[in-house]
Amino acid sequence: MIGVGNGVRVYLACGVTDMRKGISGLAALAQDRLRQDPTSGALFAFRGR
């Protein structure tokens, strides 16, 4: 299990994500769909098939 520090926000992307996008594509998803800054220090979790 990965422990996160106090005050760290965790965002879960619902649905299936194409994990072939790589880190830059996933950062774009965090910005476009979740409307969050991918460099904010938050934790973003995506689900592949």
mmCIF entry with sequence, helices, sheets and N, C-alpha, C, O atoms, coordinates in Angstrom:
data_MODEL
# 
_entry.id   MODEL 
# 
_entity.id                         1 
_entity.type                       polymer 
_entity.pdbx_number_of_molecules   1 
# 
_entity_poly.entity_id                      1 
_entity_poly.type                           'polypeptide(L)' 
_entity_poly.nstd_linkage                   no 
_entity_poly.nstd_monomer                   no 
_entity_poly.pdbx_seq_one_letter_code       MIGVGNGVRVYLACGVTDMRKGISGLAALAQDRLRQDPTSGALFAFRGR 
_entity_poly.pdbx_seq_one_letter_code_can   MIGVGNGVRVYLACGVTDMRKGISGLAALAQDRLRQDPTSGALFAFRGR 
_entity_poly.pdbx_strand_id                 A 
# 
loop_
_entity_poly_seq.entity_id 
_entity_poly_seq.num 
_entity_poly_seq.mon_id 
_entity_poly_seq.hetero 
1 1  MET n 
1 2  ILE n 
1 3  GLY n 
1 4  VAL n 
1 5  GLY n 
1 6  ASN n 
1 7  GLY n 
1 8  VAL n 
1 9  ARG n 
1 10 VAL n 
1 11 TYR n 
1 12 LEU n 
1 13 ALA n 
1 14 CYS n 
1 15 GLY n 
1 16 VAL n 
1 17 THR n 
1 18 ASP n 
1 19 MET n 
1 20 ARG n 
1 21 LYS n 
1 22 GLY n 
1 23 ILE n 
1 24 SER n 
1 25 GLY n 
1 26 LEU n 
1 27 ALA n 
1 28 ALA n 
1 29 LEU n 
1 30 ALA n 
1 31 GLN n 
1 32 ASP n 
1 33 ARG n 
1 34 LEU n 
1 35 ARG n 
1 36 GLN n 
1 37 ASP n 
1 38 PRO n 
1 39 THR n 
1 40 SER n 
1 41 GLY n 
1 42 ALA n 
1 43 LEU n 
1 44 PHE n 
1 45 ALA n 
1 46 PHE n 
1 47 ARG n 
1 48 GLY n 
1 49 ARG n 
# 
_struct_asym.id          A 
_struct_asym.entity_id   1 
# 
loop_
_struct_conf.conf_type_id 
_struct_conf.id 
_struct_conf.pdbx_PDB_helix_id 
_struct_conf.beg_label_comp_id 
_struct_conf.beg_label_asym_id 
_struct_conf.beg_label_seq_id 
_struct_conf.pdbx_beg_PDB_ins_code 
_struct_conf.end_label_comp_id 
_struct_conf.end_label_asym_id 
_struct_conf.end_label_seq_id 
_struct_conf.pdbx_end_PDB_ins_code 
_struct_conf.beg_auth_comp_id 
_struct_conf.beg_auth_asym_id 
_struct_conf.beg_auth_seq_id 
_struct_conf.end_auth_comp_id 
_struct_conf.end_auth_asym_id 
_struct_conf.end_auth_seq_id 
_struct_conf.pdbx_PDB_helix_class 
_struct_conf.details 
_struct_conf.pdbx_PDB_helix_length 
HELX_P HELX_P1 AA1 MET A 19 ? LYS A 21 ? MET A 19 LYS A 21 5 ? 3  
HELX_P HELX_P2 AA2 GLY A 22 ? ASP A 32 ? GLY A 22 ASP A 32 1 ? 11 
# 
_struct_conf_type.id          HELX_P 
_struct_conf_type.criteria    ? 
_struct_conf_type.reference   ? 
# 
_struct_sheet.id               AA1 
_struct_sheet.type             ? 
_struct_sheet.number_strands   2 
_struct_sheet.details          ? 
# 
_struct_sheet_order.sheet_id     AA1 
_struct_sheet_order.range_id_1   1 
_struct_sheet_order.range_id_2   2 
_struct_sheet_order.offset       ? 
_struct_sheet_order.sense        parallel 
# 
loop_
_struct_sheet_range.sheet_id 
_struct_sheet_range.id 
_struct_sheet_range.beg_label_comp_id 
_struct_sheet_range.beg_label_asym_id 
_struct_sheet_range.beg_label_seq_id 
_struct_sheet_range.pdbx_beg_PDB_ins_code 
_struct_sheet_range.end_label_comp_id 
_struct_sheet_range.end_label_asym_id 
_struct_sheet_range.end_label_seq_id 
_struct_sheet_range.pdbx_end_PDB_ins_code 
_struct_sheet_range.beg_auth_comp_id 
_struct_sheet_range.beg_auth_asym_id 
_struct_sheet_range.beg_auth_seq_id 
_struct_sheet_range.end_auth_comp_id 
_struct_sheet_range.end_auth_asym_id 
_struct_sheet_range.end_auth_seq_id 
AA1 1 VAL A 10 ? LEU A 12 ? VAL A 10 LEU A 12 
AA1 2 LEU A 43 ? ALA A 45 ? LEU A 43 ALA A 45 
# 
loop_
_atom_site.group_PDB 
_atom_site.id 
_atom_site.type_symbol 
_atom_site.label_atom_id 
_atom_site.label_alt_id 
_atom_site.label_comp_id 
_atom_site.label_asym_id 
_atom_site.label_entity_id 
_atom_site.label_seq_id 
_atom_site.pdbx_PDB_ins_code 
_atom_site.Cartn_x 
_atom_site.Cartn_y 
_atom_site.Cartn_z 
_atom_site.occupancy 
_atom_site.B_iso_or_equiv 
_atom_site.pdbx_formal_charge 
_atom_site.auth_seq_id 
_atom_site.auth_comp_id 
_atom_site.auth_asym_id 
_atom_site.auth_atom_id 
_atom_site.pdbx_PDB_model_num 
ATOM 1   N N  . MET A 1 1  ? 0.845   -1.164 0.000   1.00 0.00 ? 1  MET A N  1 
ATOM 2   C CA . MET A 1 1  ? 0.000   0.000  0.000   1.00 0.00 ? 1  MET A CA 1 
ATOM 3   C C  . MET A 1 1  ? 0.898   1.237  0.000   1.00 0.00 ? 1  MET A C  1 
ATOM 4   O O  . MET A 1 1  ? 1.945   1.268  0.647   1.00 0.00 ? 1  MET A O  1 
ATOM 5   N N  . ILE A 1 2  ? 0.463   2.246  -0.736  1.00 0.00 ? 2  ILE A N  1 
ATOM 6   C CA . ILE A 1 2  ? 1.195   3.504  -0.815  1.00 0.00 ? 2  ILE A CA 1 
ATOM 7   C C  . ILE A 1 2  ? 0.534   4.497  0.128   1.00 0.00 ? 2  ILE A C  1 
ATOM 8   O O  . ILE A 1 2  ? -0.658  4.777  0.005   1.00 0.00 ? 2  ILE A O  1 
ATOM 9   N N  . GLY A 1 3  ? 1.288   5.017  1.048   1.00 0.00 ? 3  GLY A N  1 
ATOM 10  C CA . GLY A 1 3  ? 0.759   6.030  1.958   1.00 0.00 ? 3  GLY A CA 1 
ATOM 11  C C  . GLY A 1 3  ? 0.949   7.415  1.362   1.00 0.00 ? 3  GLY A C  1 
ATOM 12  O O  . GLY A 1 3  ? 1.995   7.715  0.787   1.00 0.00 ? 3  GLY A O  1 
ATOM 13  N N  . VAL A 1 4  ? -0.053  8.244  1.499   1.00 0.00 ? 4  VAL A N  1 
ATOM 14  C CA . VAL A 1 4  ? 0.048   9.626  1.037   1.00 0.00 ? 4  VAL A CA 1 
ATOM 15  C C  . VAL A 1 4  ? 0.085   10.540 2.248   1.00 0.00 ? 4  VAL A C  1 
ATOM 16  O O  . VAL A 1 4  ? -0.479  10.222 3.295   1.00 0.00 ? 4  VAL A O  1 
ATOM 17  N N  . GLY A 1 5  ? 0.740   11.655 2.103   1.00 0.00 ? 5  GLY A N  1 
ATOM 18  C CA . GLY A 1 5  ? 0.866   12.583 3.206   1.00 0.00 ? 5  GLY A CA 1 
ATOM 19  C C  . GLY A 1 5  ? -0.445  13.277 3.534   1.00 0.00 ? 5  GLY A C  1 
ATOM 20  O O  . GLY A 1 5  ? -1.408  13.217 2.770   1.00 0.00 ? 5  GLY A O  1 
ATOM 21  N N  . ASN A 1 6  ? -0.463  13.928 4.670   1.00 0.00 ? 6  ASN A N  1 
ATOM 22  C CA . ASN A 1 6  ? -1.648  14.677 5.074   1.00 0.00 ? 6  ASN A CA 1 
ATOM 23  C C  . ASN A 1 6  ? -1.869  15.838 4.112   1.00 0.00 ? 6  ASN A C  1 
ATOM 24  O O  . ASN A 1 6  ? -0.923  16.511 3.702   1.00 0.00 ? 6  ASN A O  1 
ATOM 25  N N  . GLY A 1 7  ? -3.111  16.057 3.765   1.00 0.00 ? 7  GLY A N  1 
ATOM 26  C CA . GLY A 1 7  ? -3.461  17.168 2.894   1.00 0.00 ? 7  GLY A CA 1 
ATOM 27  C C  . GLY A 1 7  ? -3.286  16.906 1.414   1.00 0.00 ? 7  GLY A C  1 
ATOM 28  O O  . GLY A 1 7  ? -3.533  17.802 0.607   1.00 0.00 ? 7  GLY A O  1 
ATOM 29  N N  . VAL A 1 8  ? -2.866  15.704 1.025   1.00 0.00 ? 8  VAL A N  1 
ATOM 30  C CA . VAL A 1 8  ? -2.709  15.383 -0.395  1.00 0.00 ? 8  VAL A CA 1 
ATOM 31  C C  . VAL A 1 8  ? -4.070  15.008 -0.958  1.00 0.00 ? 8  VAL A C  1 
ATOM 32  O O  . VAL A 1 8  ? -4.773  14.158 -0.411  1.00 0.00 ? 8  VAL A O  1 
ATOM 33  N N  . ARG A 1 9  ? -4.427  15.649 -2.052  1.00 0.00 ? 9  ARG A N  1 
ATOM 34  C CA . ARG A 1 9  ? -5.708  15.336 -2.703  1.00 0.00 ? 9  ARG A CA 1 
ATOM 35  C C  . ARG A 1 9  ? -5.520  14.179 -3.671  1.00 0.00 ? 9  ARG A C  1 
ATOM 36  O O  . ARG A 1 9  ? -4.509  14.092 -4.368  1.00 0.00 ? 9  ARG A O  1 
ATOM 37  N N  . VAL A 1 10 ? -6.514  13.288 -3.704  1.00 0.00 ? 10 VAL A N  1 
ATOM 38  C CA . VAL A 1 10 ? -6.483  12.123 -4.585  1.00 0.00 ? 10 VAL A CA 1 
ATOM 39  C C  . VAL A 1 10 ? -7.677  12.212 -5.521  1.00 0.00 ? 10 VAL A C  1 
ATOM 40  O O  . VAL A 1 10 ? -8.816  12.356 -5.077  1.00 0.00 ? 10 VAL A O  1 
ATOM 41  N N  . TYR A 1 11 ? -7.411  12.126 -6.827  1.00 0.00 ? 11 TYR A N  1 
ATOM 42  C CA . TYR A 1 11 ? -8.463  12.179 -7.837  1.00 0.00 ? 11 TYR A CA 1 
ATOM 43  C C  . TYR A 1 11 ? -8.495  10.848 -8.565  1.00 0.00 ? 11 TYR A C  1 
ATOM 44  O O  . TYR A 1 11 ? -7.460  10.350 -9.008  1.00 0.00 ? 11 TYR A O  1 
ATOM 45  N N  . LEU A 1 12 ? -9.691  10.271 -8.687  1.00 0.00 ? 12 LEU A N  1 
ATOM 46  C CA . LEU A 1 12 ? -9.883  9.009  -9.389  1.00 0.00 ? 12 LEU A CA 1 
ATOM 47  C C  . LEU A 1 12 ? -10.613 9.278  -10.691 1.00 0.00 ? 12 LEU A C  1 
ATOM 48  O O  . LEU A 1 12 ? -11.693 9.868  -10.693 1.00 0.00 ? 12 LEU A O  1 
ATOM 49  N N  . ALA A 1 13 ? -10.028 8.849  -11.789 1.00 0.00 ? 13 ALA A N  1 
ATOM 50  C CA . ALA A 1 13 ? -10.674 8.995  -13.095 1.00 0.00 ? 13 ALA A CA 1 
ATOM 51  C C  . ALA A 1 13 ? -11.584 7.797  -13.300 1.00 0.00 ? 13 ALA A C  1 
ATOM 52  O O  . ALA A 1 13 ? -11.109 6.664  -13.385 1.00 0.00 ? 13 ALA A O  1 
ATOM 53  N N  . CYS A 1 14 ? -12.872 8.032  -13.379 1.00 0.00 ? 14 CYS A N  1 
ATOM 54  C CA . CYS A 1 14 ? -13.845 6.951  -13.568 1.00 0.00 ? 14 CYS A CA 1 
ATOM 55  C C  . CYS A 1 14 ? -13.812 6.460  -15.014 1.00 0.00 ? 14 CYS A C  1 
ATOM 56  O O  . CYS A 1 14 ? -13.538 7.227  -15.937 1.00 0.00 ? 14 CYS A O  1 
ATOM 57  N N  . GLY A 1 15 ? -14.090 5.196  -15.191 1.00 0.00 ? 15 GLY A N  1 
ATOM 58  C CA . GLY A 1 15 ? -14.097 4.619  -16.531 1.00 0.00 ? 15 GLY A CA 1 
ATOM 59  C C  . GLY A 1 15 ? -12.732 4.069  -16.892 1.00 0.00 ? 15 GLY A C  1 
ATOM 60  O O  . GLY A 1 15 ? -11.797 4.095  -16.092 1.00 0.00 ? 15 GLY A O  1 
ATOM 61  N N  . VAL A 1 16 ? -12.640 3.573  -18.112 1.00 0.00 ? 16 VAL A N  1 
ATOM 62  C CA . VAL A 1 16 ? -11.409 2.959  -18.592 1.00 0.00 ? 16 VAL A CA 1 
ATOM 63  C C  . VAL A 1 16 ? -10.591 4.003  -19.338 1.00 0.00 ? 16 VAL A C  1 
ATOM 64  O O  . VAL A 1 16 ? -11.123 4.760  -20.149 1.00 0.00 ? 16 VAL A O  1 
ATOM 65  N N  . THR A 1 17 ? -9.298  4.035  -19.058 1.00 0.00 ? 17 THR A N  1 
ATOM 66  C CA . THR A 1 17 ? -8.383  4.978  -19.692 1.00 0.00 ? 17 THR A CA 1 
ATOM 67  C C  . THR A 1 17 ? -7.403  4.216  -20.567 1.00 0.00 ? 17 THR A C  1 
ATOM 68  O O  . THR A 1 17 ? -6.901  3.163  -20.175 1.00 0.00 ? 17 THR A O  1 
ATOM 69  N N  . ASP A 1 18 ? -7.134  4.743  -21.743 1.00 0.00 ? 18 ASP A N  1 
ATOM 70  C CA . ASP A 1 18 ? -6.141  4.150  -22.632 1.00 0.00 ? 18 ASP A CA 1 
ATOM 71  C C  . ASP A 1 18 ? -4.759  4.472  -22.074 1.00 0.00 ? 18 ASP A C  1 
ATOM 72  O O  . ASP A 1 18 ? -4.279  5.598  -22.201 1.00 0.00 ? 18 ASP A O  1 
ATOM 73  N N  . MET A 1 19 ? -4.129  3.490  -21.462 1.00 0.00 ? 19 MET A N  1 
ATOM 74  C CA . MET A 1 19 ? -2.858  3.715  -20.785 1.00 0.00 ? 19 MET A CA 1 
ATOM 75  C C  . MET A 1 19 ? -1.688  3.864  -21.760 1.00 0.00 ? 19 MET A C  1 
ATOM 76  O O  . MET A 1 19 ? -0.567  4.146  -21.337 1.00 0.00 ? 19 MET A O  1 
ATOM 77  N N  . ARG A 1 20 ? -1.935  3.680  -23.052 1.00 0.00 ? 20 ARG A N  1 
ATOM 78  C CA . ARG A 1 20 ? -0.876  3.873  -24.043 1.00 0.00 ? 20 ARG A CA 1 
ATOM 79  C C  . ARG A 1 20 ? -0.574  5.350  -24.265 1.00 0.00 ? 20 ARG A C  1 
ATOM 80  O O  . ARG A 1 20 ? 0.371   5.684  -24.978 1.00 0.00 ? 20 ARG A O  1 
ATOM 81  N N  . LYS A 1 21 ? -1.359  6.234  -23.667 1.00 0.00 ? 21 LYS A N  1 
ATOM 82  C CA . LYS A 1 21 ? -1.165  7.675  -23.826 1.00 0.00 ? 21 LYS A CA 1 
ATOM 83  C C  . LYS A 1 21 ? 0.149   8.157  -23.231 1.00 0.00 ? 21 LYS A C  1 
ATOM 84  O O  . LYS A 1 21 ? 0.678   9.185  -23.654 1.00 0.00 ? 21 LYS A O  1 
ATOM 85  N N  . GLY A 1 22 ? 0.675   7.438  -22.270 1.00 0.00 ? 22 GLY A N  1 
ATOM 86  C CA . GLY A 1 22 ? 1.913   7.859  -21.619 1.00 0.00 ? 22 GLY A CA 1 
ATOM 87  C C  . GLY A 1 22 ? 1.648   8.958  -20.605 1.00 0.00 ? 22 GLY A C  1 
ATOM 88  O O  . GLY A 1 22 ? 0.505   9.370  -20.407 1.00 0.00 ? 22 GLY A O  1 
ATOM 89  N N  . ILE A 1 23 ? 2.695   9.422  -19.972 1.00 0.00 ? 23 ILE A N  1 
ATOM 90  C CA . ILE A 1 23 ? 2.549   10.385 -18.889 1.00 0.00 ? 23 ILE A CA 1 
ATOM 91  C C  . ILE A 1 23 ? 2.021   11.728 -19.383 1.00 0.00 ? 23 ILE A C  1 
ATOM 92  O O  . ILE A 1 23 ? 1.228   12.368 -18.693 1.00 0.00 ? 23 ILE A O  1 
ATOM 93  N N  . SER A 1 24 ? 2.447   12.163 -20.564 1.00 0.00 ? 24 SER A N  1 
ATOM 94  C CA . SER A 1 24 ? 1.970   13.454 -21.070 1.00 0.00 ? 24 SER A CA 1 
ATOM 95  C C  . SER A 1 24 ? 0.493   13.391 -21.448 1.00 0.00 ? 24 SER A C  1 
ATOM 96  O O  . SER A 1 24 ? -0.237  14.361 -21.243 1.00 0.00 ? 24 SER A O  1 
ATOM 97  N N  . GLY A 1 25 ? 0.050   12.273 -21.992 1.00 0.00 ? 25 GLY A N  1 
ATOM 98  C CA . GLY A 1 25 ? -1.366  12.109 -22.333 1.00 0.00 ? 25 GLY A CA 1 
ATOM 99  C C  . GLY A 1 25 ? -2.242  12.016 -21.090 1.00 0.00 ? 25 GLY A C  1 
ATOM 100 O O  . GLY A 1 25 ? -3.352  12.548 -21.070 1.00 0.00 ? 25 GLY A O  1 
ATOM 101 N N  . LEU A 1 26 ? -1.749  11.346 -20.058 1.00 0.00 ? 26 LEU A N  1 
ATOM 102 C CA . LEU A 1 26 ? -2.507  11.252 -18.815 1.00 0.00 ? 26 LEU A CA 1 
ATOM 103 C C  . LEU A 1 26 ? -2.559  12.597 -18.104 1.00 0.00 ? 26 LEU A C  1 
ATOM 104 O O  . LEU A 1 26 ? -3.566  12.929 -17.480 1.00 0.00 ? 26 LEU A O  1 
ATOM 105 N N  . ALA A 1 27 ? -1.490  13.370 -18.192 1.00 0.00 ? 27 ALA A N  1 
ATOM 106 C CA . ALA A 1 27 ? -1.494  14.720 -17.621 1.00 0.00 ? 27 ALA A CA 1 
ATOM 107 C C  . ALA A 1 27 ? -2.512  15.591 -18.345 1.00 0.00 ? 27 ALA A C  1 
ATOM 108 O O  . ALA A 1 27 ? -3.191  16.401 -17.714 1.00 0.00 ? 27 ALA A O  1 
ATOM 109 N N  . ALA A 1 28 ? -2.626  15.434 -19.658 1.00 0.00 ? 28 ALA A N  1 
ATOM 110 C CA . ALA A 1 28 ? -3.625  16.183 -20.426 1.00 0.00 ? 28 ALA A CA 1 
ATOM 111 C C  . ALA A 1 28 ? -5.036  15.783 -20.012 1.00 0.00 ? 28 ALA A C  1 
ATOM 112 O O  . ALA A 1 28 ? -5.924  16.633 -19.954 1.00 0.00 ? 28 ALA A O  1 
ATOM 113 N N  . LEU A 1 29 ? -5.254  14.498 -19.724 1.00 0.00 ? 29 LEU A N  1 
ATOM 114 C CA . LEU A 1 29 ? -6.567  14.046 -19.246 1.00 0.00 ? 29 LEU A CA 1 
ATOM 115 C C  . LEU A 1 29 ? -6.895  14.664 -17.887 1.00 0.00 ? 29 LEU A C  1 
ATOM 116 O O  . LEU A 1 29 ? -8.030  15.075 -17.644 1.00 0.00 ? 29 LEU A O  1 
ATOM 117 N N  . ALA A 1 30 ? -5.912  14.726 -17.019 1.00 0.00 ? 30 ALA A N  1 
ATOM 118 C CA . ALA A 1 30 ? -6.135  15.338 -15.701 1.00 0.00 ? 30 ALA A CA 1 
ATOM 119 C C  . ALA A 1 30 ? -6.524  16.800 -15.855 1.00 0.00 ? 30 ALA A C  1 
ATOM 120 O O  . ALA A 1 30 ? -7.375  17.303 -15.122 1.00 0.00 ? 30 ALA A O  1 
ATOM 121 N N  . GLN A 1 31 ? -5.906  17.472 -16.799 1.00 0.00 ? 31 GLN A N  1 
ATOM 122 C CA . GLN A 1 31 ? -6.194  18.885 -17.008 1.00 0.00 ? 31 GLN A CA 1 
ATOM 123 C C  . GLN A 1 31 ? -7.529  19.093 -17.706 1.00 0.00 ? 31 GLN A C  1 
ATOM 124 O O  . GLN A 1 31 ? -8.301  19.963 -17.303 1.00 0.00 ? 31 GLN A O  1 
ATOM 125 N N  . ASP A 1 32 ? -7.818  18.313 -18.744 1.00 0.00 ? 32 ASP A N  1 
ATOM 126 C CA . ASP A 1 32 ? -9.030  18.520 -19.541 1.00 0.00 ? 32 ASP A CA 1 
ATOM 127 C C  . ASP A 1 32 ? -10.288 17.954 -18.891 1.00 0.00 ? 32 ASP A C  1 
ATOM 128 O O  . ASP A 1 32 ? -11.291 18.655 -18.763 1.00 0.00 ? 32 ASP A O  1 
ATOM 129 N N  . ARG A 1 33 ? -10.238 16.692 -18.483 1.00 0.00 ? 33 ARG A N  1 
ATOM 130 C CA . ARG A 1 33 ? -11.445 16.036 -17.954 1.00 0.00 ? 33 ARG A CA 1 
ATOM 131 C C  . ARG A 1 33 ? -11.676 16.289 -16.474 1.00 0.00 ? 33 ARG A C  1 
ATOM 132 O O  . ARG A 1 33 ? -12.808 16.519 -16.049 1.00 0.00 ? 33 ARG A O  1 
ATOM 133 N N  . LEU A 1 34 ? -10.607 16.247 -15.688 1.00 0.00 ? 34 LEU A N  1 
ATOM 134 C CA . LEU A 1 34 ? -10.755 16.446 -14.244 1.00 0.00 ? 34 LEU A CA 1 
ATOM 135 C C  . LEU A 1 34 ? -10.659 17.913 -13.856 1.00 0.00 ? 34 LEU A C  1 
ATOM 136 O O  . LEU A 1 34 ? -10.965 18.286 -12.723 1.00 0.00 ? 34 LEU A O  1 
ATOM 137 N N  . ARG A 1 35 ? -10.230 18.748 -14.807 1.00 0.00 ? 35 ARG A N  1 
ATOM 138 C CA . ARG A 1 35 ? -10.090 20.194 -14.601 1.00 0.00 ? 35 ARG A CA 1 
ATOM 139 C C  . ARG A 1 35 ? -9.184  20.501 -13.400 1.00 0.00 ? 35 ARG A C  1 
ATOM 140 O O  . ARG A 1 35 ? -9.488  21.346 -12.558 1.00 0.00 ? 35 ARG A O  1 
ATOM 141 N N  . GLN A 1 36 ? -8.056  19.773 -13.360 1.00 0.00 ? 36 GLN A N  1 
ATOM 142 C CA . GLN A 1 36 ? -7.077  19.950 -12.290 1.00 0.00 ? 36 GLN A CA 1 
ATOM 143 C C  . GLN A 1 36 ? -5.702  20.150 -12.900 1.00 0.00 ? 36 GLN A C  1 
ATOM 144 O O  . GLN A 1 36 ? -5.425  19.679 -14.003 1.00 0.00 ? 36 GLN A O  1 
ATOM 145 N N  . ASP A 1 37 ? -4.851  20.847 -12.182 1.00 0.00 ? 37 ASP A N  1 
ATOM 146 C CA . ASP A 1 37 ? -3.475  21.062 -12.617 1.00 0.00 ? 37 ASP A CA 1 
ATOM 147 C C  . ASP A 1 37 ? -2.669  19.799 -12.325 1.00 0.00 ? 37 ASP A C  1 
ATOM 148 O O  . ASP A 1 37 ? -2.528  19.422 -11.161 1.00 0.00 ? 37 ASP A O  1 
ATOM 149 N N  . PRO A 1 38 ? -2.139  19.138 -13.354 1.00 0.00 ? 38 PRO A N  1 
ATOM 150 C CA . PRO A 1 38 ? -1.401  17.899 -13.118 1.00 0.00 ? 38 PRO A CA 1 
ATOM 151 C C  . PRO A 1 38 ? -0.096  18.095 -12.354 1.00 0.00 ? 38 PRO A C  1 
ATOM 152 O O  . PRO A 1 38 ? 0.491   17.116 -11.895 1.00 0.00 ? 38 PRO A O  1 
ATOM 153 N N  . THR A 1 39 ? 0.368   19.319 -12.206 1.00 0.00 ? 39 THR A N  1 
ATOM 154 C CA . THR A 1 39 ? 1.603   19.586 -11.468 1.00 0.00 ? 39 THR A CA 1 
ATOM 155 C C  . THR A 1 39 ? 1.335   20.156 -10.080 1.00 0.00 ? 39 THR A C  1 
ATOM 156 O O  . THR A 1 39 ? 2.228   20.734 -9.460  1.00 0.00 ? 39 THR A O  1 
ATOM 157 N N  . SER A 1 40 ? 0.108   19.994 -9.591  1.00 0.00 ? 40 SER A N  1 
ATOM 158 C CA . SER A 1 40 ? -0.278  20.586 -8.308  1.00 0.00 ? 40 SER A CA 1 
ATOM 159 C C  . SER A 1 40 ? 0.191   19.793 -7.096  1.00 0.00 ? 40 SER A C  1 
ATOM 160 O O  . SER A 1 40 ? 0.082   20.271 -5.967  1.00 0.00 ? 40 SER A O  1 
ATOM 161 N N  . GLY A 1 41 ? 0.710   18.591 -7.313  1.00 0.00 ? 41 GLY A N  1 
ATOM 162 C CA . GLY A 1 41 ? 1.129   17.746 -6.200  1.00 0.00 ? 41 GLY A CA 1 
ATOM 163 C C  . GLY A 1 41 ? 0.058   16.760 -5.775  1.00 0.00 ? 41 GLY A C  1 
ATOM 164 O O  . GLY A 1 41 ? 0.263   15.983 -4.843  1.00 0.00 ? 41 GLY A O  1 
ATOM 165 N N  . ALA A 1 42 ? -1.086  16.785 -6.452  1.00 0.00 ? 42 ALA A N  1 
ATOM 166 C CA . ALA A 1 42 ? -2.169  15.837 -6.164  1.00 0.00 ? 42 ALA A CA 1 
ATOM 167 C C  . ALA A 1 42 ? -1.822  14.478 -6.782  1.00 0.00 ? 42 ALA A C  1 
ATOM 168 O O  . ALA A 1 42 ? -0.942  14.380 -7.638  1.00 0.00 ? 42 ALA A O  1 
ATOM 169 N N  . LEU A 1 43 ? -2.518  13.445 -6.339  1.00 0.00 ? 43 LEU A N  1 
ATOM 170 C CA . LEU A 1 43 ? -2.343  12.101 -6.855  1.00 0.00 ? 43 LEU A CA 1 
ATOM 171 C C  . LEU A 1 43 ? -3.511  11.795 -7.788  1.00 0.00 ? 43 LEU A C  1 
ATOM 172 O O  . LEU A 1 43 ? -4.672  11.930 -7.402  1.00 0.00 ? 43 LEU A O  1 
ATOM 173 N N  . PHE A 1 44 ? -3.201  11.386 -9.008  1.00 0.00 ? 44 PHE A N  1 
ATOM 174 C CA . PHE A 1 44 ? -4.223  11.050 -9.991  1.00 0.00 ? 44 PHE A CA 1 
ATOM 175 C C  . PHE A 1 44 ? -4.157  9.556  -10.269 1.00 0.00 ? 44 PHE A C  1 
ATOM 176 O O  . PHE A 1 44 ? -3.083  9.021  -10.544 1.00 0.00 ? 44 PHE A O  1 
ATOM 177 N N  . ALA A 1 45 ? -5.300  8.881  -10.200 1.00 0.00 ? 45 ALA A N  1 
ATOM 178 C CA . ALA A 1 45 ? -5.354  7.434  -10.451 1.00 0.00 ? 45 ALA A CA 1 
ATOM 179 C C  . ALA A 1 45 ? -6.242  7.171  -11.652 1.00 0.00 ? 45 ALA A C  1 
ATOM 180 O O  . ALA A 1 45 ? -7.377  7.642  -11.722 1.00 0.00 ? 45 ALA A O  1 
ATOM 181 N N  . PHE A 1 46 ? -5.699  6.403  -12.606 1.00 0.00 ? 46 PHE A N  1 
ATOM 182 C CA . PHE A 1 46 ? -6.415  6.023  -13.809 1.00 0.00 ? 46 PHE A CA 1 
ATOM 183 C C  . PHE A 1 46 ? -6.514  4.517  -13.872 1.00 0.00 ? 46 PHE A C  1 
ATOM 184 O O  . PHE A 1 46 ? -5.673  3.809  -13.319 1.00 0.00 ? 46 PHE A O  1 
ATOM 185 N N  . ARG A 1 47 ? -7.540  4.023  -14.544 1.00 0.00 ? 47 ARG A N  1 
ATOM 186 C CA . ARG A 1 47 ? -7.771  2.585  -14.644 1.00 0.00 ? 47 ARG A CA 1 
ATOM 187 C C  . ARG A 1 47 ? -7.681  2.162  -16.106 1.00 0.00 ? 47 ARG A C  1 
ATOM 188 O O  . ARG A 1 47 ? -8.365  2.722  -16.963 1.00 0.00 ? 47 ARG A O  1 
ATOM 189 N N  . GLY A 1 48 ? -6.836  1.176  -16.389 1.00 0.00 ? 48 GLY A N  1 
ATOM 190 C CA . GLY A 1 48 ? -6.738  0.606  -17.725 1.00 0.00 ? 48 GLY A CA 1 
ATOM 191 C C  . GLY A 1 48 ? -7.596  -0.644 -17.803 1.00 0.00 ? 48 GLY A C  1 
ATOM 192 O O  . GLY A 1 48 ? -8.293  -0.986 -16.847 1.00 0.00 ? 48 GLY A O  1 
ATOM 193 N N  . ARG A 1 49 ? -7.546  -1.318 -18.927 1.00 0.00 ? 49 ARG A N  1 
ATOM 194 C CA . ARG A 1 49 ? -8.327  -2.562 -19.084 1.00 0.00 ? 49 ARG A CA 1 
ATOM 195 C C  . ARG A 1 49 ? -7.640  -3.714 -18.408 1.00 0.00 ? 49 ARG A C  1 
ATOM 196 O O  . ARG A 1 49 ? -8.145  -4.836 -18.434 1.00 0.00 ? 49 ARG A O  1 
# 
